[in-house]
Amino acid sequence: MAFSQSPKRAIKKLGAEPVYFMDSVNVDKGELMKYDPNSIAIVTVLKGEEAMKIFGENGKDGAVYIETISFAKSRYWKYFRSKSPEYAALLPVANQDTTIQYILNDKVLDKNFEGNLALINDKVFKEIKVLNKEELQKQYGIQNKEAGVVIKSETPEDLHNGKKKF
């Protein structure tokens, strides 16, 4: 998946009938209008040979892959559970992390971070550590959360504006 350029700029370069996916489900363009833009975590635009390689003839005009925040949360929840028994014990159910503070590469994540966490995979993942409330307060000064999840990773090569966002 390519994040090498701005999604708005890339969408303008697509053909007349790109393929659209919302949370891994093929949808038509009209279906996209039903979603609140504030619920979107990731937009990936594929075009040219890259889209044709993945979608065959259907991808000749490009493809737009969109993930909602709840879908992205589910993805990173599954991934982090596979990497840490402590995380799995802390969060036995997906999308129940409102009392958890995520910290990515020493940056405290406060809003619109779900897409960044969902992009972490085995290529970039380094480590995950769960902090209890006291450790979170001592190390990061955060008092309104029950626990912290500290994640270390490299920046994905294909992340759009990776240095700014990740």
C-alpha positions as CSV (number, residue, x, y, z in Angstrom):
1,M,0.0,0.0,0.0
2,A,1.3,3.4,-0.9
3,F,1.3,6.4,1.4
4,S,4.0,8.2,-0.6
5,Q,1.8,11.2,-1.5
6,S,-1.1,13.2,-0.2
7,P,-4.3,11.2,-0.6
8,K,-6.2,14.2,-2.0
9,R,-3.5,14.7,-4.7
10,A,-3.4,11.0,-5.5
11,I,-7.2,10.7,-5.8
12,K,-7.2,13.4,-8.4
13,K,-4.9,11.2,-10.5
14,L,-7.2,8.2,-10.4
15,G,-9.3,7.1,-13.4
16,A,-13.0,7.5,-13.8
17,E,-14.0,4.4,-11.9
18,P,-11.6,3.5,-9.1
19,V,-12.4,0.6,-6.8
20,Y,-13.4,1.6,-3.2
21,F,-12.9,-0.4,0.0
22,M,-14.2,0.6,3.4
23,D,-12.8,-1.6,6.2
24,S,-11.9,-4.3,3.7
25,V,-15.3,-4.4,2.1
26,N,-15.7,-3.4,-1.5
27,V,-18.2,-0.5,-1.7
28,D,-19.5,1.9,-4.3
29,K,-18.7,5.6,-4.2
30,G,-22.1,6.5,-2.9
31,E,-21.6,4.2,0.2
32,L,-18.6,6.3,1.2
33,M,-20.8,9.4,1.6
34,K,-22.6,7.7,4.5
35,Y,-19.5,7.8,6.7
36,D,-18.6,10.6,9.0
37,P,-15.1,11.9,7.8
38,N,-14.1,12.2,11.5
39,S,-14.5,8.4,11.8
40,I,-11.7,7.8,9.2
41,A,-8.3,6.6,10.5
42,I,-6.4,5.7,7.3
43,V,-6.8,6.4,3.6
44,T,-4.6,4.6,1.1
45,V,-4.7,5.3,-2.6
46,L,-3.3,2.8,-5.1
47,K,-2.9,3.6,-8.8
48,G,-1.3,2.3,-11.9
49,E,0.5,-0.9,-11.9
50,E,0.3,-1.2,-8.1
51,A,-3.6,-1.2,-8.2
52,M,-3.6,-3.6,-11.2
53,K,-1.3,-6.0,-9.5
54,I,-3.6,-6.3,-6.5
55,F,-7.0,-5.9,-8.1
56,G,-6.4,-7.1,-11.6
57,E,-8.5,-5.4,-14.3
58,N,-10.8,-4.0,-11.6
59,G,-7.9,-1.8,-10.5
60,K,-7.2,-0.2,-13.9
61,D,-8.6,3.2,-12.6
62,G,-7.0,2.8,-9.2
63,A,-8.2,1.9,-5.8
64,V,-9.0,3.8,-2.6
65,Y,-8.8,1.8,0.7
66,I,-10.3,3.4,3.8
67,E,-10.2,2.3,7.4
68,T,-12.5,3.6,10.1
69,I,-11.1,4.3,13.6
70,S,-12.9,1.3,15.0
71,F,-11.5,-1.0,12.3
72,A,-8.0,0.4,12.9
73,K,-8.4,-0.1,16.6
74,S,-9.4,-3.7,16.1
75,R,-6.3,-4.3,13.9
76,Y,-3.8,-2.9,16.3
77,W,-5.5,-4.5,19.3
78,K,-5.1,-7.9,17.6
79,Y,-1.5,-7.2,16.7
80,F,-0.5,-5.9,20.1
81,R,-2.2,-8.9,21.8
82,S,0.0,-11.2,19.8
83,K,3.1,-9.4,20.9
84,S,2.4,-8.9,24.6
85,P,0.6,-11.1,27.2
86,E,0.4,-8.1,29.5
87,Y,-1.4,-6.1,26.8
88,A,-3.8,-9.0,26.2
89,A,-4.6,-9.2,29.9
90,L,-5.0,-5.4,30.1
91,L,-7.4,-5.3,27.1
92,P,-9.3,-8.5,26.7
93,V,-11.8,-6.8,24.4
94,A,-11.1,-4.6,21.4
95,N,-12.2,-1.0,21.4
96,Q,-12.2,-0.9,25.2
97,D,-9.1,1.2,25.6
98,T,-10.5,4.6,26.7
99,T,-8.7,4.3,30.1
100,I,-5.4,3.5,28.4
101,Q,-2.7,6.0,27.4
102,Y,-0.8,5.0,24.2
103,I,2.8,6.3,23.9
104,L,4.5,5.7,20.5
105,N,8.3,6.3,20.3
106,D,8.1,8.5,23.4
107,K,5.3,10.6,22.0
108,V,2.1,10.7,24.1
109,L,-0.8,10.1,21.7
110,D,-3.9,12.1,22.4
111,K,-6.1,12.2,19.3
112,N,-6.2,10.8,15.8
113,F,-3.6,8.2,16.5
114,E,-5.5,5.0,15.6
115,G,-4.2,5.0,12.0
116,N,-0.6,5.3,13.1
117,L,-0.9,2.3,15.5
118,A,-2.7,0.2,12.9
119,L,0.3,0.7,10.6
120,I,2.6,-1.1,13.0
121,N,3.6,-4.5,11.8
122,D,6.5,-7.0,12.1
123,K,8.6,-4.9,9.7
124,V,8.7,-1.9,12.0
125,F,7.7,-3.2,15.5
126,K,10.4,-3.2,18.1
127,E,8.8,-3.6,21.5
128,I,5.7,-3.0,23.7
129,K,5.6,-2.4,27.4
130,V,2.6,-2.0,29.7
131,L,2.9,0.6,32.5
132,N,0.6,0.6,35.6
133,K,-1.0,3.8,36.7
134,E,1.8,4.8,39.1
135,E,4.5,4.2,36.4
136,L,2.5,6.1,33.9
137,Q,2.2,9.0,36.3
138,K,5.9,9.0,37.3
139,Q,7.4,8.6,33.8
140,Y,4.9,10.7,31.7
141,G,3.0,12.8,34.3
142,I,-0.3,11.4,33.1
143,Q,-2.9,11.2,35.8
144,N,-6.3,10.5,34.1
145,K,-5.6,7.0,32.8
146,E,-5.4,3.6,34.4
147,A,-2.5,2.3,32.5
148,G,0.0,3.1,29.7
149,V,1.1,1.2,26.6
150,V,4.5,2.2,25.4
151,I,5.3,1.1,21.9
152,K,8.7,1.4,20.1
153,S,8.8,1.1,16.3
154,E,10.5,2.3,13.2
155,T,8.6,4.6,10.9
156,P,7.0,2.7,8.0
157,E,8.8,3.5,4.8
158,D,5.5,4.0,2.9
159,L,3.8,6.3,5.5
160,H,2.8,9.7,4.0
161,N,4.7,12.5,5.7
162,G,6.0,9.9,8.2
163,K,8.4,12.2,10.0
164,K,5.5,14.5,10.9
165,K,2.9,11.9,11.7
166,F,4.6,8.9,13.2
